[in-house]
Amino acid sequence: MSRQHPIIAVTGSSGAGTTTVRRAFADLFRRLRIQAAWIQGDGFLRHERAVMRDKIDAATVQGKRFSHFHPNANLLDKLEALFREYAQSGTGMTRNYAHDDAEAARFGTQSGQFTPWQALPANTDVLFYEGHHGGFSQPGSKTAKRIQIAEQVDLLLGVTPSVNLEWIQKIHHDCGRSGCGEQLVIDTILHRMPDYVDHIVPQFARTHINVQRVPLVDTSHPFIARDVPRADESIVVIHLRDPRRFDFPELLKKIDGAQMTRRNTMLVPGGKMTLAIEMICTPLIGAMIAARDTVSD
């Protein structure tokens, strides 16, 4: 953690809705005139798409586990090193991964490939990470290197919709983005499940804020759902690790339809999710920047 170079991370699995949270922060940063260094978690995958598929197929044949969620499929030591360097000096190296042709054109590479490593923009106020491992923690052992990414993060958010909704969102997202078949996405979900349980779920115990969207329509069979439940067809559960940091009466006034279900848990209408994130996080980010400016002075 760093007062002068704070780090914000949003963690969750594919299809969880981390991109929606990122957009909320982008609006928040614009309003507060904050310059952010944006980090894409997939830029720290170990392999490009074609090699990754071969590695997954080989592991499956051998009865081993290997997926995008597994630590061995990612350069988590590099991600931890980036967080440490940014916290110390506001610098570091990152790269992007092109998920589709549109991103490939924007990044100047091919779909399924990485861009070259490049330096972060100079003079940013915060680093913002969106990906699968923002809250990752792994004790050292004879077979695994000690990695403590979560320790470097000043504000950690977890995005964890109900699992059936998460699957529906991933199917629609992946099939819409790359045109792949629905069955391939289902197979990917099932293949990743053990790594999701072992390496993604534990991160949600380390978060400062968890955001969980719960559908109010039938999602009992996610593999035949033709539509993703709309925002107004869901509610959002927001869990806050330390409720003492928040003025709940004031938040309830600002978010129409919000209510407290526990001393550390808010319930908001699905359509108010972005607003709720901005209202909750604005004072936290403001305090970070104020502390940063104090150190700079």
C-alpha positions as CSV (number, residue, x, y, z in Angstrom):
1,M,0.0,0.0,0.0
2,S,1.1,3.5,-0.6
3,R,-0.3,7.0,0.4
4,Q,1.5,8.7,-2.5
5,H,0.7,6.2,-5.2
6,P,-2.5,4.4,-4.3
7,I,-3.8,1.2,-6.0
8,I,-7.4,0.3,-6.6
9,A,-8.3,-3.2,-7.8
10,V,-11.5,-4.8,-9.0
11,T,-11.4,-8.6,-9.0
12,G,-13.9,-11.2,-10.2
13,S,-14.3,-14.0,-12.7
14,S,-15.1,-13.7,-16.4
15,G,-18.7,-12.5,-16.9
16,A,-18.9,-11.2,-13.3
17,G,-19.4,-7.6,-14.3
18,T,-16.1,-6.0,-13.4
19,T,-16.2,-3.9,-16.5
20,T,-19.4,-2.2,-15.2
21,V,-17.5,-1.3,-12.0
22,R,-14.6,0.0,-14.0
23,R,-16.9,2.3,-15.9
24,A,-18.3,3.6,-12.6
25,F,-14.8,4.4,-11.5
26,A,-14.0,6.1,-14.9
27,D,-16.9,8.4,-14.3
28,L,-15.8,9.0,-10.7
29,F,-12.3,9.8,-11.8
30,R,-13.5,12.3,-14.5
31,R,-15.6,14.1,-11.9
32,L,-12.7,14.3,-9.4
33,R,-10.2,15.1,-12.1
34,I,-8.1,12.1,-11.3
35,Q,-5.6,10.7,-13.7
36,A,-5.5,6.9,-13.6
37,A,-3.1,4.3,-14.9
38,W,-5.4,1.5,-16.3
39,I,-4.3,-2.1,-16.0
40,Q,-6.0,-5.0,-17.8
41,G,-5.6,-8.3,-15.9
42,D,-5.5,-10.4,-19.0
43,G,-2.3,-8.5,-20.0
44,F,-0.6,-10.7,-17.3
45,L,-1.7,-14.0,-18.8
46,R,1.3,-16.2,-19.5
47,H,0.2,-17.3,-22.9
48,E,-1.5,-15.9,-26.0
49,R,-4.8,-17.5,-27.1
50,A,-3.5,-20.3,-29.4
51,V,-0.8,-21.5,-26.9
52,M,-3.3,-21.2,-24.1
53,R,-5.7,-23.5,-25.8
54,D,-3.0,-26.1,-26.5
55,K,-1.9,-25.9,-22.8
56,I,-5.5,-26.4,-21.6
57,D,-6.0,-29.4,-24.0
58,A,-2.7,-31.0,-22.9
59,A,-3.6,-30.6,-19.3
60,T,-7.0,-32.1,-19.8
61,V,-5.6,-35.1,-21.5
62,Q,-3.2,-35.6,-18.6
63,G,-6.0,-35.2,-16.0
64,K,-4.4,-31.9,-14.7
65,R,-6.0,-28.6,-13.9
66,F,-5.0,-25.6,-16.0
67,S,-7.2,-22.6,-16.8
68,H,-7.1,-18.8,-17.0
69,F,-7.8,-18.7,-13.3
70,H,-4.9,-20.9,-12.3
71,P,-1.8,-19.1,-11.0
72,N,0.5,-21.0,-13.4
73,A,-1.4,-19.6,-16.3
74,N,-0.6,-16.0,-15.2
75,L,2.4,-13.9,-14.6
76,L,1.4,-13.1,-11.0
77,D,4.9,-12.4,-9.9
78,K,5.1,-9.7,-12.6
79,L,1.7,-8.3,-11.5
80,E,2.9,-8.2,-7.9
81,A,6.1,-6.5,-8.9
82,L,4.2,-3.9,-10.9
83,F,2.0,-3.1,-7.9
84,R,5.1,-2.8,-5.7
85,E,6.9,-0.5,-8.1
86,Y,3.9,1.7,-8.6
87,A,3.3,2.0,-4.9
88,Q,7.0,3.1,-4.5
89,S,7.5,5.4,-7.5
90,G,4.3,5.6,-9.6
91,T,6.0,3.7,-12.4
92,G,5.9,0.3,-14.0
93,M,5.4,-1.8,-17.1
94,T,2.3,-3.3,-18.5
95,R,0.8,-4.7,-21.7
96,N,-2.7,-5.3,-23.2
97,Y,-4.4,-8.4,-24.5
98,A,-6.6,-8.1,-27.6
99,H,-9.8,-10.1,-26.9
100,D,-11.4,-9.5,-30.3
101,D,-10.8,-7.7,-33.7
102,A,-12.0,-4.4,-32.4
103,E,-9.4,-4.4,-29.6
104,A,-6.8,-5.8,-32.0
105,A,-7.3,-2.8,-34.2
106,R,-7.1,-0.4,-31.3
107,F,-4.0,-2.0,-29.8
108,G,-2.3,-2.6,-33.2
109,T,-1.9,-6.3,-32.8
110,Q,-3.9,-9.5,-33.7
111,S,-6.9,-10.9,-31.8
112,G,-5.7,-13.3,-29.1
113,Q,-2.3,-11.7,-28.9
114,F,-0.5,-9.3,-26.5
115,T,0.9,-5.8,-27.2
116,P,4.6,-5.2,-26.3
117,W,5.4,-4.3,-22.7
118,Q,5.3,-0.5,-22.2
119,A,5.7,2.0,-19.4
120,L,2.7,3.3,-17.5
121,P,1.8,6.9,-18.2
122,A,3.8,9.4,-16.2
123,N,2.3,11.5,-13.3
124,T,-0.8,9.5,-12.7
125,D,-2.8,9.8,-9.4
126,V,-3.8,6.2,-8.9
127,L,-3.4,2.8,-10.5
128,F,-6.6,0.9,-11.4
129,Y,-6.6,-2.8,-12.0
130,E,-9.4,-4.9,-13.4
131,G,-9.0,-8.7,-13.7
132,H,-9.1,-12.0,-12.0
133,H,-6.3,-11.7,-9.4
134,G,-6.5,-8.3,-7.8
135,G,-6.9,-9.9,-4.4
136,F,-4.7,-12.9,-4.9
137,S,-2.6,-14.2,-2.0
138,Q,-0.4,-17.3,-2.0
139,P,2.0,-18.4,0.8
140,G,5.3,-19.6,-0.3
141,S,6.0,-23.4,-0.4
142,K,8.4,-25.9,-1.9
143,T,6.3,-25.9,-5.1
144,A,4.9,-22.3,-5.2
145,K,6.4,-18.9,-4.9
146,R,5.1,-16.5,-2.2
147,I,2.8,-13.9,-3.9
148,Q,0.9,-11.3,-2.0
149,I,-0.9,-9.1,-4.5
150,A,-3.7,-8.2,-2.1
151,E,-1.3,-6.7,0.3
152,Q,-0.4,-4.0,-2.2
153,V,-3.9,-2.8,-2.8
154,D,-5.4,0.2,-1.1
155,L,-9.0,-0.3,-2.1
156,L,-10.1,-3.8,-3.2
157,L,-13.5,-4.5,-4.7
158,G,-15.0,-7.9,-5.5
159,V,-17.7,-8.4,-8.1
160,T,-19.6,-11.6,-7.4
161,P,-23.0,-12.0,-9.0
162,S,-25.1,-15.1,-8.2
163,V,-23.4,-17.9,-10.1
164,N,-26.2,-18.7,-12.6
165,L,-26.3,-15.0,-13.5
166,E,-22.6,-15.0,-13.9
167,W,-22.8,-17.9,-16.3
168,I,-25.5,-16.3,-18.4
169,Q,-23.5,-13.1,-18.6
170,K,-20.4,-15.0,-19.7
171,I,-22.2,-17.0,-22.4
172,H,-23.7,-13.8,-23.9
173,H,-20.5,-11.9,-23.5
174,D,-18.2,-14.5,-25.1
175,C,-20.6,-15.5,-27.9
176,G,-21.2,-11.9,-28.7
177,R,-17.5,-10.9,-28.7
178,S,-15.8,-13.7,-30.5
179,G,-18.8,-15.5,-32.1
180,C,-17.8,-18.8,-30.4
181,G,-20.4,-21.5,-29.8
182,E,-22.5,-21.7,-26.7
183,Q,-21.3,-25.2,-25.9
184,L,-17.7,-24.1,-26.0
185,V,-18.4,-21.4,-23.4
186,I,-20.3,-23.9,-21.2
187,D,-17.3,-26.3,-21.4
188,T,-15.0,-23.5,-20.4
189,I,-17.1,-22.6,-17.4
190,L,-17.1,-26.2,-16.2
191,H,-13.4,-26.7,-16.9
192,R,-12.6,-23.6,-14.8
193,M,-14.8,-24.3,-11.9
194,P,-12.2,-26.0,-9.6
195,D,-9.8,-23.1,-10.2
196,Y,-12.6,-20.6,-9.6
197,V,-13.3,-22.2,-6.2
198,D,-9.6,-22.4,-5.2
199,H,-8.2,-19.2,-6.6
200,I,-11.0,-16.7,-7.2
201,V,-13.5,-17.2,-4.4
202,P,-10.9,-16.8,-1.6
203,Q,-10.2,-13.3,-2.8
204,F,-13.6,-12.1,-1.8
205,A,-12.7,-12.6,1.9
206,R,-9.9,-10.0,1.4
207,T,-12.0,-7.3,-0.3
208,H,-13.0,-4.0,1.3
209,I,-16.3,-4.0,-0.7
210,N,-18.2,-6.8,-2.4
211,V,-20.8,-6.2,-5.0
212,Q,-23.2,-9.0,-5.9
213,R,-26.0,-8.7,-8.4
214,V,-29.0,-11.0,-7.8
215,P,-31.6,-11.6,-10.5
216,L,-35.3,-11.2,-9.7
217,V,-36.3,-13.4,-12.7
218,D,-35.9,-17.1,-13.3
219,T,-32.3,-18.1,-14.0
220,S,-32.6,-21.7,-12.8
221,H,-31.3,-23.0,-16.1
222,P,-28.6,-20.6,-17.2
223,F,-27.6,-22.5,-20.3
224,I,-31.0,-22.0,-22.0
225,A,-31.5,-18.3,-21.0
226,R,-31.9,-16.2,-24.1
227,D,-31.5,-12.8,-22.4
228,V,-29.3,-11.4,-19.6
229,P,-31.6,-10.1,-16.8
230,R,-31.9,-6.4,-17.1
231,A,-30.7,-4.0,-14.3
232,D,-34.3,-3.4,-13.3
233,E,-34.8,-7.1,-13.0
234,S,-32.2,-7.5,-10.3
235,I,-31.1,-6.2,-6.9
236,V,-27.5,-5.5,-5.8
237,V,-26.1,-6.6,-2.5
238,I,-23.2,-4.4,-1.4
239,H,-21.1,-5.7,1.6
240,L,-18.7,-3.3,3.3
241,R,-15.9,-4.8,5.4
242,D,-15.6,-1.8,7.7
243,P,-19.0,-0.1,8.1
244,R,-17.5,2.6,10.4
245,R,-16.0,4.3,7.3
246,F,-19.5,5.1,5.9
247,D,-22.3,7.5,6.6
248,F,-25.2,5.1,5.9
249,P,-28.1,7.5,6.7
250,E,-26.6,9.9,4.1
251,L,-26.1,7.1,1.5
252,L,-29.7,5.9,2.0
253,K,-30.9,9.5,1.2
254,K,-28.8,9.7,-2.0
255,I,-29.7,6.2,-3.4
256,D,-33.5,5.9,-4.0
257,G,-34.8,2.5,-2.9
258,A,-31.6,1.6,-0.9
259,Q,-32.0,-0.2,2.5
260,M,-29.7,-1.8,5.1
261,T,-30.1,-5.5,5.6
262,R,-27.3,-5.8,8.1
263,R,-25.0,-3.3,9.8
264,N,-22.4,-3.8,7.0
265,T,-24.7,-4.6,4.0
266,M,-26.8,-2.4,1.7
267,L,-29.4,-3.5,-0.7
268,V,-30.0,-1.3,-3.8
269,P,-32.1,-1.6,-6.9
270,G,-30.2,-3.0,-9.9
271,G,-30.5,0.2,-11.9
272,K,-28.7,2.1,-9.0
273,M,-25.6,-0.1,-9.0
274,T,-23.3,2.4,-10.7
275,L,-24.7,5.3,-8.6
276,A,-24.2,3.3,-5.4
277,I,-20.6,2.5,-6.3
278,E,-19.9,6.1,-7.0
279,M,-21.6,7.3,-3.8
280,I,-19.7,4.8,-1.7
281,C,-16.3,5.1,-3.2
282,T,-16.2,8.9,-3.8
283,P,-15.2,9.8,-0.2
284,L,-12.8,6.9,-0.1
285,I,-11.0,8.1,-3.3
286,G,-11.1,11.7,-2.1
287,A,-9.4,10.7,1.1
288,M,-6.7,8.8,-0.9
289,I,-6.0,11.8,-3.0
290,A,-5.9,14.2,-0.1
291,A,-3.4,11.9,1.7
292,R,-1.4,11.7,-1.5
293,D,-1.3,15.5,-1.8
294,T,-0.2,15.8,1.8
295,V,2.7,13.5,1.2
296,S,3.6,15.4,-1.9
297,D,3.7,18.7,0.0
